[in-house]
Amino acid sequence: MVRYGFVIDTTRCQGCSVCFSACKDEFVGNDFLPYSKSQPDTQYGYYGQSATPDGVSPGGAWVIPGQSWIKDTTVEKGTYPNVSARFVYTPCMHCDNAPCVTAAQNGGAYTRPDGIVIIDPQKSTGQTAIMDACPYGVVYWNSALNIPQKCTMCAHLIDAGSNPKCVDACPMSAITFGNLDDPNSAVSKAAKNAAALHPEYGTKPKVTYIGLP
């Protein structure tokens, strides 16, 4: 069987955010149906003035809340002058026990046979429960399209025989990708020394970490 996953090595990560930029480059302005609609092109807020929470300004112009399909959490340790930092980049965990799939109705979110969790950009319309169900906070709401969105593990590239964009872009080779069910794969070997982020959630994530702070 094939069960795709990531191992992210925080001891290699330098916090350069190239993975984040590569994700934006791949998905902003590009639809990859049936897996995803275009990712909104700002991370930090709203375009336009006087934006309201539902994503519409009083003047009637659409404004889109920012999204980050791989978000960064910086963990600092120590006191001056002996300070260090670790960067924990968090995409969708593509959980074996995915709360978003459980919360979805009418196939709005589902798990592919290879383990990749997909939010269907048509069937998920209006289903805020899919976003609310994610304990990691990595499902985002697109007010303009009225759909939840997240990392697809670049399923369209995997289908074409390529790696996810963030894997090839990382200059430190901090993200290992492959078949977790192949004991000879690099990701399977790396996973033996990796740990889940928030194992208490019980989601059985297919993204694990080396060197979690």
Summary of the structure (lengths in Angstrom):
residues: 213
radius of gyration: 17.5
end to end distance: 32.4
largest distance: 57.8
contacts: 653
relative contact order: 0.24
helix: 19%
strand: 24%
